[in-house]
Each structure stands twice: as C-alpha cells, then as structure tokens.
Amino acid sequence: MAQTTSVKNAYMLLFASQIVNIGFGLLAIFITLLADEINLRPLEIGIVISIFAVSRAISAAIVPAISDKTGRRIILIGALFTYSISTALLGIARSFESLLILRIIEGAAAGTAFPTAEALLVDSVSIEERGAWMGKYFTTFSFGFIIGPALGGLLFTFGKDILNLNILTAFIVPFAFTGFLGLMATIFIILFVNDVVVEKPANYLSDRSTTGFNVVTPYMSSFILVGIISGFAIGLVIPIFTLYMTDVFSLDEGTIGFVFTISGSAALLVNYPAGRLSDKINRMNIVIIGMIFAGLGFIGVAISTSLIMVIVFFIFRQMAFQAYLPAYRAFQADKIPPMIRGRIMGRIQSSFNVGSVLGPLVGAGIYEFYTNKTVWIIIDQFTFFGGGVPFLIAGCFGIVQVFIAFYIRRRESEKSISLGISS
C-alpha cells in the first residue's frame, strides 16, 4: 500500500481550495482595473499581469519539492498565509513598483500553494478514486471563476456606493476580502488538514550521496511538453478574447462577463462526471477525446462569422478542456511516485505557467497584425475575421497535444501487453 487513504483530509482540502479559488476568480479582472485606475501605461499593466505568471512558474518549479521532505501541510500553510497578506496589500498599492513587488510575492505563493495542495490531495485518496477527486478539485476552480468576478463587482459597488468611498479607495474592499478568504483557508488547513504518511516505493533509495534519486516518472518529458503547449495556447487567446468580442461583435463588458459565466457554468457540469468516468475506463482515452474537441473548439471560434457561433464554440471548447483535465491530472498522479510528488507536480505546473507567459505576448502581436484584415483558409470563398487567427493557431497547438497523448497511450498499451506476456 503506497499511501494511507484519508477521505476526510481530501474533503477538507477541497473546502479550503474552494475558498481560495473564489478569491482567485475575484482578482481576475480587478488587477487590470486597479492598474488602469492608477494610470499605469499599457506596457506597465502588461508587466504587472505577466510577472505573476513568471513568479508562479519559478516558485512552482522549486518550492513544492521541499514538501516531499518536510511534509506538505507546513508548506501549504506558509504559502496560503503569504498569498492572503500580499493580496490584501494589493488594494492599497498606488504605484507600478508596489504592484510589481506584491504581484511577485503573490505569484510565488500561488505557485507554491496549488501544486502542494494537489499533491496532498492525491496523497489522501486511493488510486481507484483519483479521477473523481481530481474532478471535484477542478470543480472548485470552475465555481470560483463563476462566483468570484460577480462577488468582486458587488464588493466594489458596496465600497463605492454604500460606504461612499472614492473609486480608488473602493478597490481596497474586494482585495481585502480576497485576503480574508486566503486567511480563512490558512486557518482551516491548520485546524483540519493533516499530512498523509506515504511509504517509500521499493526503488527509492534514501542515500542520495551514493546512489542518487532512482525514482523516475514515466513520460516526464511528455508532461512538460504538453504543459508548455497548453499554457501557450490558452495564453495566446484568453487575454485577447475580450478585445475580439468588442472589436468584431461590439459587445460590452457586461455581456462578455456573461459569456464567461455561462462557459464556466457549463464546464462545472463536466469536471466531476468526466473524472469519475476515468476511474472506470482508460484515462488516456478520455484525454485524447477531450483534447481533440478542445482544439476544434478554438478553431471553431477562429472561423466563426457570427456571435452565436463564437459563443457556442467557446463554451464547447471550455467544456471539452474541463472534461479531460481531471483525467489527465489523475493519470499524471498515477505515474508520479509519492516521495517526489511535490517536486514533479510543481515542475509540470511550472511548464504550464511558462507557456502562459509567452502566449499573451505572441497572441497580442498576431492580433494587432490581423485584427483589421479578412483572411481565408484554402479557398478564398471561405473568409473569416482576422482577429480569429490567434484562436486558429491555439486550436492547432491543441491538436498537437493529441499526438503526444496518442504516444503515451501506445506506450501504455505496449507495457500492458508486455506484462501480460511475462505473467
């Protein structure tokens, strides 16, 4: 038995994750709004946004590995506490320098907290139910990004209209509340979550000075490559989606927010069922199907010529992505030895963050070049809006992931056949 199952521990982690993710979703729009309100230049706003991902990528690659030695709980507590304080202080930041420093600290804390929490959750549940628990875990993300932005708007309005604060001071309210949520999650982890003792696998040798780490993670390079591609593809389009909807279809911010809410709600419906299904059938089959449809969803957005088509394909893409994500992360956890789980999960998430740093820079350049053009594919009778080109490229990158998933599934099949013969 490689681990001690603790369902209570897992539920406590899910609850704490939900608290944090509501605040995380709340900040999604208010960082940009605050930066704009204190009159930062567009370049400075871009740096403030991207530095979070840079800091998160670096910390995810380094700090969660410490939890393999010290225990995950103490690392998670420190990360959540740091996240809550830095987030609350963002509300009173009034300069580019202060925003930059706080975003670096906040990103480092998030880069430590999320992979450490995921590793502890995986430690706490059995392999037979890992997909279902990953589905529940990612449901907290979907729900947080549905509730968070709306809650942030209400808190900002409360500060401005009820407390009669000026606009700049009113920003303190949503940021302070987000920090409070982080502090609540920290206290909750202290009171109700425990480390799970895991046994060392047979091929783990503790004397690194003479033998080194001979615990390996199969498909590690594939996991890293998929992480970079996925982060790049998502980063390529998500930051420009609002521009695309306003420039091409003249939607206002409220309607765009409604589109995100609907897509998030649809995604919420598939996280758990898809994860649970992956416990009963081959996980990689679900991953391959989901990756195909997710890639086609972005391509559909790109070539859409009406608002309805864009919304339908965007929702379709979000649902496909959220359907395969729990199965894929459960498969990764299946392959990662427990004694190096923090280190490997951190590096995998770091690779995604690296891609998400590069994606917005490339996507913005492509969008600016094509936005006022009409382009065509193969035949010039079929044209679409030039602003959709980044979505087309993102969809193609999504399809590339499918070939990597096919490779992994083929290797797994070969391994199963080999074991069957030997037995």
Steps between C-alpha positions, in 0.01 A plus 500: 500500500667821380285739695251533782160605373344791687169606349442750780833664418402519134167668574669753726746583222218542250324743732816704552564494125151632434557793735825592327362456148209736561757765590718400206207547262417829669845639418480399134365837386586733788879493458467652154235749614713616795809538282302705251348716775842603632589602143761240416609487137383199293850355508513531879159331530625216283806457719290498818276231352777282357739523797251299704531207258878532489527494878251215520696295248828542687357420843301200371818351359689534828303534824243213486792257484581597859165353607626154403740526797333729753140396447250682281285655772760745635595615147134546409429702815794732434404547135135577576587746775745682271240504222232648727723782630645597162154497340350722768787749467440526124188701579710785637774487234518832315809470284647274234783397733272399788267305271796324342654391832169380643414310181838323513433393860142402421609297196768318699244411767247376243768301319580325827146453630323345205735211413560429870125483568448276199781268611351476851157426354645220287685367807167487683290293258523156344603449139161342427326833575771741389319616185182581691692701759686688229161578348380639832822699540468669160133565567614738774698693237202522264267608780750757625521666160121510477440651844819702541460772234136563592585512871783741428264730315257498791777575751635784288150646464446465875816695570420772246124544546425381854821601678529812278865438426664657199571265211865442583433437869212267413751256351616423853172318572524209247875459556463499879218246474714277278779517756246410770394193300863393474544544874186292563639222282831517691328462836286218363810309384663549842197366685371220281760376249780255577794364307450151362780256571614328181720196477815513293472304176726200458735679261549802724847525654542756775877541475518752217873557549586148386207386293310810396128519429405196299127563532383595154179641354401342168416743218650795690618671181154450347332652807731803483446546125122478531513750787693755294279453193178519701610811691615665178175423315280629782721804556488569127126571503348553844649851551379613154156336518349820641658707222377255238144515631498881519683574175318248281159467665479829697409332829519692826691380806186376676401275212852364469497422872171317446664286228779405742242418768302276266813319377620456858162363605502253211851388593385453859264226381771279348793511748380235742316263259799488264744446786286223647468335159880494472510277809297240312651512150841581351588855609691580181197423282313782675805726471534440125131561427497812717816641340359448150176681578678776694726570202206496260316738732770767464511445123123542494528834683760612246291434190168611646319772308226572752478572871291190567762279336777655711312449826401141416853399398656676801268320743564174313875550536480578872291191567738275304803639685341459840387148409848365427694699760407287808574177312835632380607623844388171656709311241799717586450429870481127423848520348667722759655316799366648826842588641569747215142607432544859615809551286354349182155656528665834561712467187205395287299801614806719452518392135140612451580836656801543269271451202244740641768771525604466136148457359358848571803673349475304176119515492491877539746547213307268268169661592632849436628394155183322385221682686391727213542237230284227351680170446415175329589132531575286193229657288454874481120464503519403867611801699499591868597790723875555533469535877424127509848399383640458856209264576581300187864467605396405855271231360784358290724487807218321680492234228878456536437391859280220368797334329696509826203341678483229230869431558444459874202271446697284255785465748254403773342238272842355418584487869172321580561243226855442623382445858230266377751289311744485790233388739 
